[in-house]
Structure formats: C-alpha cells, structure tokens
Amino acid sequence: MVLLVQCCFVASAFSTTERSATPNNLQRRQFLSYISTVVPFAITTSSWTQPADAAVRDLKTGILLPSVGEIESAIPQTWDEDDNPFTSLSDNVYFSRLDASDDKIFYSEPRFVEHVDQQAVDSITSYVTNKLLQPGDSVLDLCSSWTSHIMPGKLELSRVAGLGMNSKELEANKALTEWTVQDLNKNKYVQLPYENNSFDVVMCQLSIDYLIHPLEVMKEVSRVLKPGGKVAILISNRLFLTKAVGLWTGSDDIEHVYTVGSYLHYCGGGFTDIKAEDLSTRKKNGKERMIVGDPLYVITATKS
C-alpha cells in the first residue's frame, strides 16, 4: 500500500522577527543555504526541522500554511545570477529520494484516483479550462495520468499530448489526442519526444516534486514550447513521501514555490515573466483567511 501524505513542518530556523525584517528573496537564499546541512540528514531519517516563512499554522494538522499574498511574493521581482542555488547543490543528495528504486515499479499499477481533495480538483479544472488554455491551443500535459482536468466540451483544442508513466492511465484519459509513456527520471539529459516549437502550453500537475532532473526537464519544456508559449506548474502539499526529492520534502509551501521558480529561471530555457498564484480555497472571514482543505498553487512562465 502506498500512502499519500501532506508535507508537515514543525519548526522554523528563522524567528518571526527575522522573517519580517528580511527581504523575501534573501530568505529564499538563506533557506537554500540552510538545507545544505538539513537535507542529507532528512534523506536518512525522514524526520527533521527546517526554515518556514508561512505565517499560519493549521491547529488541527499542525501544518504551516501561507497567508494571503505570501505565495505571490515568493517569486523575486529580479533574479541574481550569482544566487543560482543549483551550482552548489549535489544531485546525489538534494534530488535523492527515500525510495530510489526504478520508477517503473512504483508506477506499474494504475491509480485511478485524485491526489488532492475535491475542492482542489475543482480549482485545478477551473484554472486549466477557464484561464490557462485557449481554444485552438496545442497542449502538452507533462507527467500526465488518467485525467488532465480539462472540462469536457468547453474548449476545442488542436492537440493534447500526454506524457506519463502508466499506459492504462493514459489510455483512459479522454482529453488526450495522443499519449506517450516516458520515464523522465531515467536519464539526466532527457529529451522529450516532440519537435521544437510544438506547443502553445505545457502544464505539469502535482508532479514536479518527483523529478530528479527538474532543470533538464524544464529546459526541454522550453524547447518544445512555441515562442511566447506558456508553462504552468501546479503544486500542492500532498505527495508520495518516498518518491519526492529531498529538496522538496525539506521545505514548506512558500519555499516550494520559490524552488519551482528557480527551476524555470536557472534551467537555461529562456523563461521570462515567472509568476506564482495562490489558487487555494480560503475562509471568507477572518484576518488571516486560512486555507481550507488542500492548498493549491501555480507557477507560470513564458518562453521568450
């Protein structure tokens, strides 16, 4: 049996005063420096403390959740090339997983289930159908499965290609016009099976945390996108803990957003206009407007 769990954080390496006084992008850099000592320990024990900038803790679950606006501010307005965290991070540690066995074993059996709660599913479907995609778009659903969360009959898309790990899941996905099984973790210098400038949109839903070569994959995403095309990475805090990379499991939601933004900026794919948006459902009343149910965020960028 495989358990889907929520990332849960129990402590912070920075005090509240330090967080409020420190610019967000500097906090992110401090975090990436900090995990150089935390993550190796986390890989072997799966229990650790880490920095967290989220301001609200769910009293029922103990999980740290971002306040309104924190997700959007997690992406720097300007990027400093000297701050590239991936030049000093070891792939063998930060992109290692508790379960390092061949992914084809883990994904051999189809899972015809959603990996977030229903309101998050509805939010994904609404975002993808009503905001991300336009009629006539050519779309790549990266790390696809039995659903692409495209509302049936709402859009006439010219092409919807799905690339995933399980043939039965992909075959059951009625939104796809074509599908391919490919393990993106098999080889570091992965090549997507598509021509240059093929797609208007590439989307990756709830899967970026499982990629052990995310910069190389994002560079390939840029290659297959048309100039001006858009990539959208949707994330939550639900995950298969044993298959997520150490860099991911050792951080909170705000740091996840910054990490994905860093993938897009530092991959060498020429992405611009990197932004994040909080798609989570929140309580209508109250100062903090706490997230209700599973959180949902999207990080987007445009190919120059």
C-alpha positions as CSV (number, residue, x, y, z in Angstrom):
1,M,0.0,0.0,0.0
2,V,1.3,3.5,-0.9
3,L,0.3,6.4,1.3
4,L,-0.3,9.9,0.0
5,V,0.7,12.4,2.8
6,Q,0.9,16.1,3.4
7,C,4.2,17.8,4.0
8,C,4.2,18.9,7.6
9,F,6.6,21.3,9.2
10,V,7.2,21.6,12.9
11,A,9.7,24.3,13.4
12,S,11.4,27.4,11.9
13,A,15.1,28.2,11.6
14,F,14.3,31.9,11.4
15,S,12.5,33.8,14.1
16,T,9.3,35.8,13.3
17,T,11.3,39.0,13.7
18,E,14.0,37.9,11.3
19,R,11.4,36.8,8.7
20,S,9.5,40.1,8.8
21,A,12.8,42.1,8.5
22,T,14.4,40.1,5.7
23,P,13.5,40.6,2.0
24,N,11.7,37.5,0.6
25,N,14.4,36.7,-2.0
26,L,17.1,36.8,0.7
27,Q,15.0,34.5,2.8
28,R,14.8,32.0,0.0
29,R,18.6,32.1,-0.5
30,Q,19.1,31.6,3.3
31,F,16.8,28.6,3.0
32,L,18.7,27.0,0.2
33,S,21.9,27.6,2.1
34,Y,20.4,26.1,5.2
35,I,19.3,22.9,3.6
36,S,22.9,22.0,2.7
37,T,23.1,20.7,6.3
38,V,19.5,19.7,6.8
39,V,18.6,17.6,3.7
40,P,21.4,15.0,4.0
41,F,20.1,14.2,7.5
42,A,16.5,14.2,6.2
43,I,17.2,11.7,3.5
44,T,18.2,9.1,6.0
45,T,15.8,9.8,8.8
46,S,12.7,11.4,7.2
47,S,12.2,13.5,10.3
48,W,13.8,17.0,10.7
49,T,13.2,20.7,11.3
50,Q,13.6,23.4,8.7
51,P,13.0,27.1,7.9
52,A,9.5,28.2,7.2
53,D,8.0,31.5,6.2
54,A,4.4,30.5,6.3
55,A,2.6,32.7,8.9
56,V,-0.4,30.4,9.8
57,R,-0.4,27.0,11.4
58,D,-3.4,24.8,11.0
59,L,-4.4,24.0,14.6
60,K,-5.8,20.6,13.6
61,T,-3.0,19.3,11.4
62,G,0.0,21.4,12.7
63,I,0.8,22.2,9.0
64,L,2.2,25.6,8.2
65,L,0.2,27.4,5.6
66,P,0.9,30.7,3.8
67,S,-1.0,33.9,4.5
68,V,-2.8,35.8,1.7
69,G,-0.2,37.2,-0.7
70,E,2.8,35.2,0.5
71,I,2.7,32.8,-2.4
72,E,2.8,35.6,-5.0
73,S,5.7,37.3,-3.2
74,A,7.7,34.1,-3.1
75,I,8.9,34.8,-6.6
76,P,11.6,37.5,-6.8
77,Q,10.9,40.6,-8.9
78,T,14.5,40.3,-10.2
79,W,16.8,37.3,-10.3
80,D,20.5,37.5,-9.4
81,E,22.6,35.0,-11.5
82,D,25.1,34.8,-8.6
83,D,22.4,33.4,-6.5
84,N,21.9,30.2,-8.6
85,P,21.4,27.6,-5.8
86,F,21.9,24.7,-8.2
87,T,25.6,25.3,-8.9
88,S,26.4,24.2,-5.3
89,L,23.7,21.6,-4.6
90,S,24.6,17.9,-5.1
91,D,22.2,15.9,-7.2
92,N,23.1,12.9,-5.2
93,V,21.7,14.5,-2.0
94,Y,19.1,17.1,-2.9
95,F,17.4,15.2,-5.6
96,S,17.7,11.8,-3.9
97,R,14.6,10.1,-2.6
98,L,13.8,7.7,0.2
99,D,12.7,5.2,-2.5
100,A,15.4,5.2,-5.2
101,S,14.1,2.1,-6.9
102,D,13.2,2.2,-10.6
103,D,10.1,4.4,-11.0
104,K,8.5,1.9,-13.5
105,I,8.0,-0.4,-10.4
106,F,6.2,2.3,-8.4
107,Y,4.0,3.3,-11.4
108,S,3.4,-0.2,-12.7
109,E,-0.2,-0.3,-11.4
110,P,-2.6,2.3,-12.5
111,R,-4.1,4.7,-9.8
112,F,-7.5,6.0,-10.9
113,V,-7.8,8.4,-8.0
114,E,-7.3,12.1,-7.4
115,H,-4.3,13.1,-5.3
116,V,-5.9,16.2,-3.8
117,D,-9.3,16.8,-2.3
118,Q,-12.4,17.6,-4.4
119,Q,-12.3,21.4,-4.0
120,A,-8.7,21.4,-5.1
121,V,-9.6,19.2,-8.1
122,D,-12.4,21.7,-9.0
123,S,-9.9,24.6,-8.7
124,I,-7.4,22.8,-11.0
125,T,-10.1,22.1,-13.5
126,S,-11.4,25.7,-13.4
127,Y,-7.9,27.2,-13.8
128,V,-6.8,24.9,-16.6
129,T,-10.1,25.2,-18.6
130,N,-11.0,28.8,-18.0
131,K,-7.7,30.6,-17.5
132,L,-4.7,28.7,-18.8
133,L,-5.9,27.2,-22.1
134,Q,-7.4,28.9,-25.1
135,P,-9.4,27.5,-28.0
136,G,-7.1,26.1,-30.6
137,D,-4.2,25.6,-28.3
138,S,-1.7,22.8,-28.7
139,V,-1.1,21.4,-25.2
140,L,1.4,19.1,-23.6
141,D,0.3,17.5,-20.3
142,L,3.6,16.5,-18.7
143,C,3.6,13.8,-16.1
144,S,0.0,13.0,-17.2
145,S,-2.3,10.4,-15.9
146,W,-6.0,9.3,-16.3
147,T,-7.2,13.0,-16.2
148,S,-5.8,16.3,-17.4
149,H,-8.5,18.3,-15.6
150,I,-9.8,19.8,-18.9
151,M,-13.5,20.4,-18.7
152,P,-15.2,18.3,-21.5
153,G,-16.8,20.2,-24.3
154,K,-15.6,23.6,-23.1
155,L,-12.6,24.1,-25.4
156,E,-11.7,23.0,-28.9
157,L,-8.0,22.3,-28.6
158,S,-6.0,21.4,-31.7
159,R,-3.8,18.9,-29.8
160,V,-3.5,17.5,-26.3
161,A,-0.4,15.2,-25.9
162,G,0.0,13.3,-22.7
163,L,3.4,12.1,-21.4
164,G,3.3,9.9,-18.3
165,M,4.3,6.7,-16.6
166,N,1.4,4.3,-16.9
167,S,-0.2,3.3,-20.2
168,K,-3.5,2.3,-18.7
169,E,-3.9,5.6,-17.0
170,L,-3.0,7.5,-20.2
171,E,-5.3,5.3,-22.3
172,A,-8.2,6.2,-20.0
173,N,-7.6,10.0,-20.3
174,K,-10.3,11.1,-22.8
175,A,-8.9,14.6,-23.1
176,L,-5.7,13.3,-24.8
177,T,-5.4,13.2,-28.6
178,E,-2.1,11.2,-28.2
179,W,0.0,9.8,-25.4
180,T,3.5,8.5,-24.7
181,V,5.0,6.6,-21.8
182,Q,8.4,8.0,-20.8
183,D,10.3,8.0,-17.5
184,L,11.7,11.5,-17.1
185,N,13.9,10.3,-14.2
186,K,15.7,7.6,-16.3
187,N,18.3,9.8,-17.8
188,K,19.7,13.1,-16.7
189,Y,19.8,14.6,-20.2
190,V,16.2,13.7,-21.0
191,Q,14.8,14.5,-24.4
192,L,11.0,14.9,-24.9
193,P,9.7,13.1,-28.0
194,Y,8.4,16.2,-29.7
195,E,9.7,18.7,-32.3
196,N,10.9,22.1,-31.4
197,N,8.2,24.8,-31.0
198,S,5.4,22.3,-30.9
199,F,3.1,23.5,-28.1
200,D,1.3,26.7,-27.0
201,V,1.1,25.4,-23.4
202,V,2.9,22.9,-21.3
203,M,1.4,22.0,-18.0
204,C,2.6,19.8,-15.2
205,Q,0.1,19.0,-12.4
206,L,1.1,17.8,-8.9
207,S,4.3,16.1,-10.2
208,I,7.2,18.5,-10.2
209,D,8.3,17.3,-6.8
210,Y,9.1,13.8,-8.1
211,L,11.5,14.9,-10.8
212,I,15.2,14.2,-10.0
213,H,16.4,16.2,-13.0
214,P,14.0,19.2,-13.0
215,L,16.3,21.7,-14.6
216,E,17.0,19.5,-17.6
217,V,13.2,18.7,-18.0
218,M,12.3,22.4,-17.8
219,K,14.9,23.2,-20.5
220,E,13.3,20.6,-22.7
221,V,9.9,22.1,-21.9
222,S,11.2,25.4,-23.3
223,R,12.5,23.6,-26.4
224,V,9.1,22.1,-27.3
225,L,7.2,25.3,-26.5
226,K,6.5,27.8,-29.2
227,P,8.0,31.3,-28.7
228,G,5.6,33.1,-26.4
229,G,4.2,29.8,-25.2
230,K,3.4,29.3,-21.5
231,V,4.4,26.7,-18.9
232,A,2.2,26.2,-15.8
233,I,3.4,24.1,-12.9
234,L,0.6,23.3,-10.4
235,I,1.6,22.1,-6.9
236,S,0.1,21.3,-3.5
237,N,1.4,19.8,-0.3
238,R,0.1,16.3,-1.0
239,L,2.8,13.9,-2.1
240,F,4.1,10.3,-2.1
241,L,6.8,11.0,0.5
242,T,9.2,8.2,-0.5
243,K,9.2,9.4,-4.2
244,A,9.6,13.1,-3.6
245,V,13.1,14.6,-3.8
246,G,14.9,15.7,-0.6
247,L,15.0,19.3,-1.7
248,W,11.2,19.3,-1.7
249,T,10.4,17.3,1.4
250,G,12.7,19.5,3.5
251,S,10.8,22.7,2.8
252,D,7.4,24.4,3.1
253,D,4.8,25.7,0.5
254,I,6.4,29.1,0.1
255,E,9.8,27.5,-0.4
256,H,8.3,25.1,-2.9
257,V,7.0,28.0,-5.0
258,Y,10.5,29.6,-4.9
259,T,12.1,26.3,-5.8
260,V,9.9,25.9,-8.9
261,G,10.5,29.5,-9.9
262,S,14.2,28.8,-9.6
263,Y,13.9,25.7,-11.8
264,L,12.3,27.8,-14.5
265,H,14.8,30.7,-14.2
266,Y,18.0,28.8,-13.9
267,C,17.3,25.9,-16.3
268,G,18.7,27.9,-19.3
269,G,15.4,27.8,-21.2
270,G,15.0,31.5,-21.6
271,F,11.8,31.7,-19.5
272,T,10.5,35.2,-18.6
273,D,7.6,36.7,-16.6
274,I,7.9,34.0,-13.9
275,K,4.9,34.4,-11.5
276,A,3.1,32.5,-8.8
277,E,-0.6,32.5,-7.9
278,D,-2.4,31.1,-4.9
279,L,-5.4,29.1,-6.1
280,S,-6.3,27.7,-2.7
281,T,-9.8,27.9,-1.2
282,R,-9.8,30.2,1.9
283,K,-12.2,31.1,4.6
284,K,-14.2,34.2,3.6
285,N,-13.9,35.8,7.0
286,G,-11.1,36.4,9.5
287,K,-7.9,38.4,9.3
288,E,-5.7,35.6,8.0
289,R,-8.3,33.9,5.7
290,M,-6.8,30.5,6.4
291,I,-6.7,27.9,3.6
292,V,-9.5,25.3,3.8
293,G,-8.7,21.8,2.6
294,D,-5.7,21.0,0.3
295,P,-3.7,24.1,-0.8
296,L,-3.1,24.7,-4.5
297,Y,-0.6,27.0,-6.2
298,V,0.5,27.6,-9.8
299,I,3.8,28.9,-11.1
300,T,3.9,30.1,-14.6
301,A,6.4,31.4,-17.1
302,T,6.6,32.4,-20.7
303,K,9.1,31.3,-23.3
304,S,10.9,34.3,-24.8
